[in-house]
Amino acid sequence: MLGIAIGLSCDAFAVSVVLGSGGKRVKLSEALRIAWWFGIMQAIMPMIGWGVCRLGGTLSGGLSHIFAFAVLSGMGIKMIIEFFRRKTDLQNHTTYKVYTLWGILMLAVSVSLDALAVGILLPSVFGCEKFLRMILAVGIIGGTAFVMSFVGVCLGEFFGKICSHYARLFGGILLLLTGLKIFICH
């Protein structure tokens, strides 16, 4: 189960690194808030998938990868454009608007959509047909995403200090590539 939790959390980790590399010092409360929402969404999505499975439905999910691609790639392209617009102004590194609750939620949902499909598989693969087993499974998934996202924000801040001018460009490229990976792999 931990392996699946780590696998599901890799996209959240990558996006968290980008969020931490914004060029300004990230407050502990911001890092915890990002990690909290990424962890919560990684835990909620399998519960939704499990619920759909329990009701006998099927997950079409045909548009989920397009949504994730659009949000992540759109944010990545925006960051790349901002890098080139502010290329000469090294002092003008502002906090991204994704630090707003809405921005964090959009990113958290987009990187946790694959957990929705995992929720459908949990009953058959891991014997999580019982509610308490499912709660344990999503607790592991959400907790892992929380830790990896928090570490990602902290690492992003560290690397952002080293190369703060290029952090926005690298972060935008990373988000764009993450969006493309989700789109291509589905």
C-alpha positions in Angstrom: 0.0 0.0 0.0 2.9 2.4 0.8 4.3 1.9 -2.7 1.0 2.9 -4.3 0.8 5.9 -1.9 4.2 7.0 -2.9 3.4 6.6 -6.6 0.2 8.6 -6.3 2.1 11.3 -4.4 4.8 11.9 -7.0 2.9 14.4 -9.0 1.9 16.3 -5.8 5.6 16.3 -4.8 6.6 17.7 -8.2 4.0 20.5 -8.0 5.0 21.2 -4.4 8.6 21.7 -5.4 7.4 24.2 -8.0 5.3 26.1 -5.4 8.1 26.3 -3.0 10.5 27.7 -5.6 8.7 31.0 -6.1 11.6 33.1 -5.1 10.2 34.3 -1.8 10.5 32.7 1.6 7.7 30.2 2.1 6.1 30.5 5.5 5.6 27.4 7.5 1.8 27.9 7.5 1.9 28.1 3.6 3.9 24.9 3.3 1.5 23.1 5.8 -1.5 24.5 3.9 -0.3 23.2 0.6 0.7 19.8 2.1 -2.7 19.6 3.9 -4.8 20.2 0.8 -2.7 17.9 -1.4 -2.9 15.2 1.3 -6.7 15.7 1.7 -7.4 15.5 -2.0 -5.2 12.4 -2.4 -7.3 10.8 0.4 -10.7 12.0 -0.8 -10.3 10.8 -4.4 -9.9 7.1 -3.6 -12.9 7.4 -1.3 -15.0 8.8 -4.2 -13.7 6.0 -6.5 -14.5 3.4 -3.8 -18.0 4.8 -3.4 -18.6 4.7 -7.1 -17.4 1.1 -7.1 -19.6 0.2 -4.0 -22.6 1.6 -5.8 -21.9 -0.7 -8.7 -21.0 2.1 -11.1 -18.1 2.5 -13.4 -15.7 5.4 -13.6 -15.6 6.9 -17.1 -12.7 9.2 -16.2 -12.4 10.1 -19.8 -12.1 13.8 -19.1 -10.0 13.6 -15.9 -6.7 13.5 -17.7 -7.7 16.4 -19.9 -8.6 18.5 -16.9 -5.3 17.7 -15.2 -3.4 18.5 -18.4 -5.3 21.8 -18.8 -4.7 23.0 -15.2 -1.1 22.0 -14.9 0.0 23.0 -18.4 -1.9 26.2 -18.2 -0.2 27.1 -14.9 3.2 26.0 -16.4 2.8 28.2 -19.5 1.7 31.1 -17.3 4.9 30.8 -15.2 7.1 30.5 -18.3 5.5 33.7 -19.8 5.9 35.5 -16.4 9.6 34.5 -16.4 10.2 36.1 -19.8 8.2 39.2 -18.9 10.2 39.8 -15.7 13.5 38.5 -16.9 15.3 41.7 -16.2 13.6 42.5 -12.8 15.2 40.1 -10.4 13.6 41.8 -7.4 10.1 41.3 -8.6 9.5 37.7 -7.5 6.0 37.7 -6.2 4.1 34.8 -4.6 2.1 32.9 -7.1 -1.6 33.3 -7.0 -1.8 29.5 -6.5 -1.1 30.3 -2.8 -4.8 31.2 -2.7 -7.1 28.5 -1.5 -8.7 28.2 -4.9 -5.3 27.9 -6.6 -4.1 25.2 -4.3 -7.4 23.3 -4.6 -7.2 23.4 -8.4 -3.7 22.0 -8.3 -4.5 19.5 -5.6 -7.5 18.1 -7.6 -5.5 18.0 -10.8 -2.7 15.9 -9.4 -5.0 13.6 -7.4 -7.3 12.4 -10.2 -5.4 9.2 -10.7 -6.2 8.4 -7.0 -9.9 8.2 -8.1 -9.2 5.2 -10.3 -7.1 3.6 -7.5 -10.2 3.9 -5.2 -12.0 1.6 -7.6 -9.2 -1.0 -7.5 -8.7 -1.0 -3.7 -11.5 -3.4 -2.9 -10.5 -6.0 -5.4 -6.7 -5.7 -5.2 -6.2 -4.9 -1.5 -9.3 -6.3 0.1 -10.6 -2.9 1.1 -14.2 -3.7 0.7 -14.7 -3.0 4.4 -15.0 0.7 5.4 -12.3 0.5 8.1 -9.8 -1.0 5.7 -10.6 1.7 3.2 -10.1 4.4 5.8 -6.7 2.9 6.7 -5.7 2.8 3.0 -6.8 6.4 2.3 -5.1 7.5 5.5 -1.8 6.0 4.2 -2.3 7.6 0.8 -3.2 11.0 2.3 -0.5 10.9 4.9 2.1 10.1 2.3 0.9 12.8 0.0 1.0 15.3 3.0 4.6 14.4 3.9 5.9 14.4 0.3 4.2 17.7 -0.5 5.6 19.3 2.6 9.1 18.1 1.8 8.6 19.2 -1.8 7.7 22.8 -0.8 10.8 22.9 1.5 13.1 21.5 -1.2 11.6 23.9 -3.7 12.3 26.8 -1.4 15.9 25.6 -1.0 16.5 25.3 -4.7 14.6 28.5 -5.4 17.1 30.4 -3.3 20.0 28.9 -5.2 18.6 29.8 -8.6 15.7 32.2 -7.8 15.8 33.9 -11.1 15.3 30.7 -13.1 13.0 29.0 -10.5 9.9 30.4 -12.3 11.1 29.1 -15.7 12.0 25.6 -14.3 8.8 25.4 -12.3 6.7 26.3 -15.4 8.5 23.7 -17.4 8.0 21.1 -14.7 4.3 21.8 -14.4 3.9 21.7 -18.2 5.8 18.4 -18.4 3.7 16.9 -15.5 0.5 17.9 -17.3 1.8 16.4 -20.6 2.8 13.2 -18.7 -0.7 12.8 -17.3 -2.3 13.5 -20.7 -0.1 11.1 -22.6 -0.2 8.3 -20.0 -4.0 8.2 -20.0 
